[in-house]
Amino acid sequence: MHTQVAATLIDIEAELRTLSLWENEAPDEAALSSTQPFAVDTLTLPQWLQWIFIPTMRRLVTEQEPLPAKCGIVPMAEEYFRGQGLPIQGLLDALEDVDRLLCGESPDYSTHPDPRAN
């Protein structure tokens, strides 16, 4: 499962870059130190994904540490992006994949073919 999660993290990063939501400079240390879920008090959701979620998950994968038993990012992403008019389906699909993997379910590639399958 660690390999699948690592591949999905690459997909999430790629989608954030495609949407021009990937930043070159990290937020300040105070913003990154939030204790709120998704750091909602200091970061946008894309910032949280880039600067907290992806690095944390990459570390867990690299060190073969236990992964979280559940995630639930998709509802937060749907709410965050509501009404913004961005083409976010690819990002939502990648987030759904990671949510399913961490819950112990297989990603549903019938609605979005897995590009890694080729």
N, C-alpha and C positions, 0 to 999 in steps of 0.2 A: 504494500500500500504506500510506503514511503516514496517509491519511484513514481507512482501515479500522482501523488500530491505534489511532488517536485515538478512534474510536467504541467500540472494545472496552475502552479504558481507562475510558470513561464507564460502560460496563456493569459493570466490575469495581468501581468506586467505588459504584455503585448497589447492587450485591449486598452489599458490605461494610456499607453503611448499613442495608439491609433486615435484615441479621443483627445489627444493633447492635454491629458491630465497628469502626466508624469512630470515631476519637478526636478530641476537640477540642483537646487539647494534645499537642505533639510530645514525644517522649522527649528526654532530655538529649543534648547533643552527643557525649558519650562513647559512648552507645548507638548513635547514628547513624553513628559512625566505625568500626564493626566492619569487619574485613577478611575475616571468615568468609563463606562462601556463605550467602545469605539472612539474614545477620547472626544466625545461630542462637544465638550466644553472648550476644546482648544484646537481641534483639527477638523478639516473636512473629511468626508468618507474617503475620497481618493488619497488624501494625505495619510490617513490612518492605514489604508491598504499598503501604500508604498513604504512608509517609514516605520510602521509597527508590525502589521500582520505578516507581510511577505518576509521581512528579515527574521522574525521570530519563527515562522514556519520553516524557512530555509535552514535555520540553525538546528531545529528539532530533526529535520530530515537528514541533514549532514551528520549529525551526531547519533542518529538512529535512536533518538529519545522517543518516549511514548507521545503520541499525538493526542490532541484534545478529542474527547468522545463525541462532541457535537460542536456546531459552529453557528449556523443561523445568520449568515451575512445577507442572504438574498432579500429578506423583508426590509432590512435596513437600507440596502441599495435601492430597492424599488421606491421606497419613501424618499430617500435623498434625491434621486434623479427625477421624481415625478414633476412633470410640467417643464422640464428643462429643454425638451426637444432634441436631445442628443441620441444618436443611434447606439443605444447601450445593450442591445440584445446579446451581442457577443460577450460582453462583460458579465451580464447576468447569467449566461450559460456557463461561463467559467466559474463564477462564484457558486452556482448551483452544483457544479461538479465537485468543488471542494467541500461544500456542505454535505453532499451525499457520501463522499469518501470518508469524511470524519465521523459520520453517523454509522459507518459500516455498510452503507448501501452502494450498489454499483451505479455509476453515473448513467443517466438515460441518454445515450447517444442517438436514439431514434429521432429526437427532435432537433439535434445538432450533431452531425457526424463528427466523430473524433478524428482530427487531422493527424494525430499520432498513429492512427491505425494503418496508414499507408506505408 
